Amino acid sequence: MTTLALAIAVKGEWDADRLLNALRSAGANSATEIHVACDPQHAPATVPDGLTVHFKANESLFGLWGLAVAETHSDWVAILHADALPAPGWFTAMSQAITRESLADGYIGPVEPAFGPSDPRMIGYLTEYVQFHRPRDPRLSEVPGNNLVLPRARLTSSADFSKTRLLQEGFSPQWVDDAVVLHARPLRRGDYRGRRFRHGRAYAAARTPRLSMWIAIPLTTALPVIRTARIMRHAWRHKSLRLAALRWLPAILLAESRWSAGELAGYLTGRSGDASALD
């Protein structure tokens, strides 16, 4: 019998009961392995039966995912985030896909907002996940980091989980239209801009070779407009998101300017900064 475990990571505050209730509504039953990794300072007061919680201090989100993945034992492992919980029907949709195509490379599903267009959290959704809204652009080669199901053979011995590494290895997952997760990550604008800087820097520092100042500066100067235009293009495909995209355009452009500044720092120094701060 094919089994599916859930590996969930979170940095910051989270609600263990809310998470378990959402997973039960999504179709996970009492036999499902559910592993959550977080920082010890954000340990829940009580852990409900059905969750196994693992702790590691000063760890990046990707390291926490790696910790949760390492504790699973099932044939397939779902990579999820505690602030992007599965919608009802998720577990059934993914399980049926695995049963139908058990030799597939893996599966991904839609990521959609759990709030309306006027909610500031839409900035984070549009910036990072709008390309995974249904219907998905068939030309898209990206995969979401918070709605991803992998066979155990695809999991490496690395301490960190990296979807970038998967794509570099030729990972080609199938899309499961009914397996939706709902993005509800809190957003404070100043903190979010800092987050974009950190991720941009880490992204650039991981690329090789390092770019000289004469290449890096012109490249990163153009990036905010290029990246924002791509976000707007993805958003404009969905009538329900157009108003939100226009409303939050200045905030998105500012966030992408911070990403680009981070890229510049990463290209010039070759250093990713504090990896444990990546969330």
CORCOR-V226434 format. One record per run of one state. SS is the DSSP state (h for helix, s for strand, l for the rest). FROM is the first residue (numbers start at 1). TO is the last residue. If there is no record, write none. Layout:
# CORCOR-V226434
ss/from/to
SS/FROM/TO
SS/FROM/TO
This chain:
# CORCOR-V226434
ss/from/to
l/1/3
s/4/9
l/10/15
h/16/26
l/27/33
s/34/38
l/39/39
h/40/42
l/43/51
s/52/55
l/56/60
h/61/70
l/71/75
s/76/81
l/82/83
s/84/86
l/87/89
h/90/100
l/101/105
s/106/113
l/114/121
h/122/128
l/129/129
h/130/132
l/133/146
s/147/151
h/152/154
l/155/162
h/163/168
l/169/173
s/174/183
l/184/188
h/189/206
l/207/212
h/213/236
l/237/238
h/239/247
l/248/248
h/249/269
l/270/274
h/275/277
l/278/279
